[in-house]
Amino acid sequence: MIILKKNIILLFFVSLFTSCQKDVYMFTSFREPADEGLRFLYSYDGYQWDTLQNIYLKPVVGKQKIMRDPSMVRDKNGVYHLVWTIAWKSESSIGYASSKDLVNWENTKEIPVMAHEPKTINAWAPELYYDSEKHQFTIIWASTIPYRYEKGVEEEINNHRMYYTQTNDFVNFSDTKIYYEPGFSVIDAVIVKQRKDEYALVLKDNTRPNRNLKVATGDNPLGPFNNITAPFSGFLTEGPSVVKVKDKWLIYFDSYGNKSYEAVSTKDFKTFENINDKIKIPTGHKHGTIFKASKKHLNNLLKQEQKK
């Protein structure tokens, strides 16, 4: 009887906590071989994640009809914007769609970000950064243009650099420019605003001997970024996603070498603590980005789950 009362009290406080929340944490996701479409995880605390089983946007653009590396932000008007990788190779575009409720999607199209470079091999892992004051979106992604940069030990078709474009409406875009050229092959970069005039760029050093995650810092979201840290993840890791929970930044990443999902926490992007014992990630999840969604929209998604 005592245990039952304790459980009832615990459920009451959990219910009270979640009912007071205006926003929840959500994680865009996909599953290999990436031909099904957009999936979601959700969390009330940023550590313990559950999965939604439905597919909420099928990959309909591009030659290969896949969706990898889905990145999402919510703008100041409450609209969700999504970009993703549409092909492994032979594509110079990325996918885009928008939604007001995460269920119904519109404006689905290709954005030809590297059309001006006919020798482009790919356009991988686009990532959105949103400046709410300017209502400006910066899209960064990794592309290989053979013989453009010093390749070190890399093959010419696997020598990536980061590029970017900016937009206010996803109709008109600035000219594509080089975003980050650290002198080595780099992919999976994420822009994080720590505070005013302090930015971190979480990135994957994609050179063959390394293939791990590091951080560079700068005073502007467009860089330049310097002072690259030592790796905070092991060999064969990728796809970092960053979220602020209370006074800590959590960096989730795909440890594909170990076939596991892992995370570290940091307060300064200089020292990192392994928090694998504090997180729960559903099996099969592949990397996307963490964003804030309204609790109302999550509840609507949960209702959609019950219909099937």
C-alpha positions as CSV (number, residue, x, y, z in Angstrom):
1,M,0.0,0.0,0.0
2,I,2.9,2.4,0.9
3,I,4.6,1.6,-2.4
4,L,1.4,2.2,-4.3
5,K,0.9,5.6,-2.7
6,K,4.5,6.6,-3.5
7,N,3.9,5.6,-7.2
8,I,0.7,7.6,-7.3
9,I,2.5,10.7,-5.8
10,L,5.4,10.3,-8.3
11,L,3.0,10.1,-11.3
12,F,1.2,13.1,-10.0
13,F,4.4,15.2,-9.9
14,V,5.5,13.9,-13.3
15,S,2.1,14.8,-14.8
16,L,2.3,18.2,-13.1
17,F,5.8,18.9,-14.5
18,T,4.9,17.9,-18.0
19,S,1.7,19.8,-18.0
20,C,3.5,23.0,-17.0
21,Q,6.0,22.7,-19.9
22,K,5.3,24.8,-22.9
23,D,8.0,23.2,-25.0
24,V,9.5,19.7,-25.2
25,Y,12.7,18.4,-26.7
26,M,12.5,16.6,-30.1
27,F,15.1,14.8,-32.1
28,T,14.8,14.4,-35.9
29,S,15.7,10.9,-36.9
30,F,15.9,8.3,-39.7
31,R,16.6,4.7,-40.0
32,E,18.9,2.9,-42.4
33,P,18.8,2.5,-45.4
34,A,17.2,6.0,-45.2
35,D,14.5,5.4,-47.7
36,E,11.5,5.6,-45.3
37,G,11.5,9.2,-44.3
38,L,11.4,11.5,-41.3
39,R,11.0,10.1,-37.8
40,F,11.1,11.7,-34.4
41,L,12.2,11.0,-30.9
42,Y,10.9,13.1,-28.0
43,S,12.0,13.9,-24.4
44,Y,10.8,16.0,-21.5
45,D,14.2,16.3,-19.9
46,G,16.8,16.1,-22.7
47,Y,18.3,12.9,-21.5
48,Q,15.6,10.2,-21.7
49,W,14.2,9.7,-25.2
50,D,11.3,7.8,-26.6
51,T,10.4,7.1,-30.2
52,L,7.5,7.9,-32.4
53,Q,6.8,5.0,-34.7
54,N,5.2,6.8,-37.7
55,I,6.9,8.3,-40.7
56,Y,6.0,12.0,-40.9
57,L,7.5,13.0,-44.3
58,K,8.5,10.7,-47.0
59,P,11.6,11.4,-49.2
60,V,10.2,12.4,-52.5
61,V,12.9,14.7,-53.9
62,G,16.2,13.8,-55.5
63,K,17.2,10.9,-57.7
64,Q,17.9,8.4,-54.9
65,K,14.7,9.3,-52.9
66,I,16.4,9.1,-49.5
67,M,16.4,11.2,-46.4
68,R,19.5,11.3,-44.2
69,D,20.7,13.8,-41.6
70,P,17.4,15.7,-41.1
71,S,18.0,19.1,-39.5
72,M,15.2,21.2,-38.1
73,V,14.7,24.6,-36.5
74,R,11.5,26.4,-35.4
75,D,11.4,30.1,-36.3
76,K,9.9,32.9,-34.2
77,N,6.6,32.5,-36.0
78,G,6.3,28.9,-34.9
79,V,7.0,27.4,-38.3
80,Y,9.3,24.3,-38.5
81,H,11.9,24.2,-41.2
82,L,13.6,21.0,-42.3
83,V,16.6,20.3,-44.6
84,W,18.2,16.9,-45.3
85,T,20.6,14.9,-47.5
86,I,18.9,13.6,-50.6
87,A,21.7,11.4,-52.0
88,W,25.1,9.8,-51.3
89,K,26.7,11.0,-54.5
90,S,26.0,12.7,-57.9
91,E,23.8,15.4,-56.3
92,S,24.4,19.1,-55.8
93,S,21.1,19.8,-54.0
94,I,19.6,19.3,-50.6
95,G,16.0,18.7,-49.6
96,Y,13.7,21.2,-47.9
97,A,10.2,21.3,-46.4
98,S,8.3,23.3,-43.8
99,S,5.4,22.6,-41.4
100,K,3.3,24.4,-38.9
101,D,2.4,21.3,-36.8
102,L,5.0,18.6,-37.7
103,V,2.2,16.5,-39.3
104,N,1.3,18.4,-42.4
105,W,4.1,19.5,-44.7
106,E,4.4,21.9,-47.5
107,N,6.9,23.7,-49.8
108,T,8.8,20.4,-50.3
109,K,11.5,20.9,-52.9
110,E,15.2,20.7,-53.8
111,I,17.6,23.5,-53.0
112,P,20.4,23.5,-55.6
113,V,23.1,24.7,-53.3
114,M,26.1,23.6,-55.4
115,A,24.6,23.9,-58.9
116,H,27.3,26.5,-59.7
117,E,30.0,23.9,-59.2
118,P,29.4,21.2,-61.9
119,K,32.2,18.9,-60.5
120,T,30.6,18.7,-57.1
121,I,30.5,15.1,-55.8
122,N,27.9,15.5,-53.0
123,A,26.0,17.8,-50.6
124,W,26.0,16.1,-47.2
125,A,24.4,16.7,-43.8
126,P,22.9,20.2,-44.2
127,E,22.5,21.9,-40.9
128,L,20.3,24.9,-40.1
129,Y,21.2,27.8,-37.8
130,Y,18.6,30.4,-37.1
131,D,19.0,34.0,-36.0
132,S,15.6,35.1,-34.7
133,E,16.5,38.8,-34.5
134,K,17.2,38.9,-38.2
135,H,14.8,36.1,-39.1
136,Q,17.8,34.7,-41.0
137,F,18.6,31.1,-41.7
138,T,22.1,29.9,-42.4
139,I,22.5,26.5,-44.0
140,I,25.8,24.8,-43.9
141,W,26.8,21.4,-45.5
142,A,29.8,19.4,-46.6
143,S,30.7,19.0,-50.3
144,T,33.6,17.6,-52.2
145,I,35.0,19.3,-55.3
146,P,37.9,17.2,-56.5
147,Y,41.3,18.9,-56.7
148,R,40.0,22.1,-55.0
149,Y,41.8,21.7,-51.7
150,E,44.9,20.0,-50.3
151,K,43.8,16.4,-49.7
152,G,46.4,15.0,-47.4
153,V,45.7,11.2,-47.2
154,E,42.2,11.6,-48.5
155,E,40.9,10.4,-51.9
156,E,39.9,13.3,-54.1
157,I,36.2,12.2,-54.0
158,N,36.3,12.2,-50.2
159,N,37.9,15.5,-49.4
160,H,35.1,17.6,-47.9
161,R,34.9,21.2,-46.9
162,M,31.9,23.1,-45.4
163,Y,29.9,25.5,-47.5
164,Y,27.0,27.8,-46.7
165,T,24.1,29.9,-48.0
166,Q,21.6,32.2,-46.2
167,T,17.9,33.0,-46.7
168,N,15.0,34.7,-45.0
169,D,12.2,32.9,-46.8
170,F,13.7,29.7,-48.4
171,V,12.8,31.2,-51.8
172,N,15.7,33.6,-52.2
173,F,19.2,32.5,-51.3
174,S,22.6,34.2,-51.1
175,D,25.4,32.9,-53.3
176,T,27.0,29.8,-51.9
177,K,30.4,30.4,-50.3
178,I,33.0,28.4,-48.5
179,Y,32.2,28.3,-44.8
180,Y,35.0,26.3,-43.1
181,E,38.3,25.2,-44.5
182,P,40.4,23.8,-41.6
183,G,43.0,22.2,-43.9
184,F,41.5,18.8,-43.6
185,S,38.4,16.9,-44.7
186,V,35.5,18.0,-42.5
187,I,31.8,17.1,-42.4
188,D,28.8,17.2,-40.0
189,A,29.4,20.7,-38.6
190,V,26.9,22.3,-36.1
191,I,26.8,26.0,-35.2
192,V,26.2,26.7,-31.5
193,K,25.7,30.2,-30.0
194,Q,27.1,29.9,-26.5
195,R,26.4,33.6,-25.6
196,K,26.7,36.9,-27.4
197,D,29.8,37.0,-29.6
198,E,30.8,33.5,-28.6
199,Y,30.1,30.6,-30.9
200,A,31.2,27.0,-31.1
201,L,31.5,24.8,-34.2
202,V,31.1,21.2,-33.4
203,L,32.5,19.2,-36.3
204,K,33.7,15.8,-37.5
205,D,37.4,15.5,-38.6
206,N,36.7,13.2,-41.4
207,T,40.3,12.3,-42.3
208,R,40.9,8.6,-42.5
209,P,43.1,8.3,-39.4
210,N,40.8,10.3,-37.2
211,R,37.0,10.3,-38.0
212,N,36.1,11.8,-34.6
213,L,34.5,14.9,-33.2
214,K,36.2,18.2,-32.2
215,V,35.2,21.8,-31.5
216,A,36.4,25.1,-33.0
217,T,35.4,28.5,-31.6
218,G,34.8,32.0,-33.0
219,D,33.0,35.3,-32.4
220,N,30.6,35.2,-35.3
221,P,28.3,32.4,-36.6
222,L,30.0,32.7,-40.0
223,G,33.4,32.3,-38.4
224,P,36.3,32.3,-38.7
225,F,36.6,29.4,-36.3
226,N,39.9,28.6,-34.6
227,N,41.4,26.8,-31.6
228,I,40.3,23.3,-32.6
229,T,40.1,21.1,-29.5
230,A,41.4,17.6,-29.1
231,P,38.8,15.0,-30.0
232,F,36.1,14.5,-27.4
233,S,34.8,11.3,-29.1
234,G,36.4,8.0,-30.2
235,F,37.3,6.7,-33.6
236,L,34.4,6.3,-36.0
237,T,32.0,8.8,-34.6
238,E,29.8,11.4,-36.4
239,G,26.6,13.3,-36.5
240,P,26.8,15.6,-33.5
241,S,23.6,17.3,-32.2
242,V,23.8,19.9,-29.5
243,V,21.1,21.0,-26.9
244,K,21.3,23.2,-23.9
245,V,19.7,21.6,-20.7
246,K,19.9,23.9,-17.7
247,D,23.5,25.0,-17.3
248,K,25.0,22.3,-19.5
249,W,25.4,21.7,-23.2
250,L,24.7,18.1,-24.2
251,I,26.4,16.8,-27.4
252,Y,24.8,13.6,-28.8
253,F,26.5,11.7,-31.5
254,D,26.5,8.4,-33.5
255,S,29.3,6.1,-32.4
256,Y,28.9,4.0,-35.5
257,G,32.1,2.1,-34.9
258,N,30.6,0.8,-31.6
259,K,27.1,0.6,-33.1
260,S,25.8,2.8,-30.2
261,Y,24.5,6.3,-29.5
262,E,26.5,8.3,-27.0
263,A,26.7,11.7,-25.4
264,V,29.0,14.1,-23.5
265,S,28.2,17.2,-21.5
266,T,30.1,20.5,-21.4
267,K,29.8,24.0,-19.9
268,D,32.6,25.6,-22.0
269,F,33.2,23.4,-25.1
270,K,36.7,22.8,-23.8
271,T,36.2,20.0,-21.2
272,F,33.8,17.2,-21.8
273,E,32.2,14.6,-19.5
274,N,30.9,11.2,-20.7
275,I,27.2,10.9,-19.8
276,N,26.3,7.6,-21.5
277,D,25.0,6.3,-18.1
278,K,22.5,9.2,-18.0
279,I,20.9,8.9,-21.4
280,K,18.5,6.6,-23.1
281,I,18.3,6.5,-26.9
282,P,15.9,4.0,-28.7
283,T,17.5,1.4,-30.9
284,G,17.7,2.2,-34.6
285,H,17.9,6.0,-34.2
286,K,20.2,7.7,-36.7
287,H,21.5,11.2,-36.3
288,G,19.4,14.3,-36.9
289,T,19.2,17.4,-34.8
290,I,17.5,18.3,-31.5
291,F,15.0,21.2,-31.5
292,K,12.3,22.6,-29.3
293,A,8.7,21.9,-30.2
294,S,5.5,23.0,-28.5
295,K,3.9,20.4,-26.2
296,K,0.7,20.8,-28.1
297,H,2.4,19.6,-31.3
298,L,3.9,16.7,-29.5
299,N,0.6,15.7,-28.1
300,N,-0.9,15.8,-31.6
301,L,1.9,13.6,-32.8
302,L,1.1,11.1,-30.0
303,K,-2.5,11.1,-31.1
304,Q,-1.4,10.3,-34.7
305,E,0.5,7.4,-33.3
306,Q,-2.7,6.0,-31.8
307,K,-4.5,6.0,-35.1
308,K,-2.2,3.4,-36.6
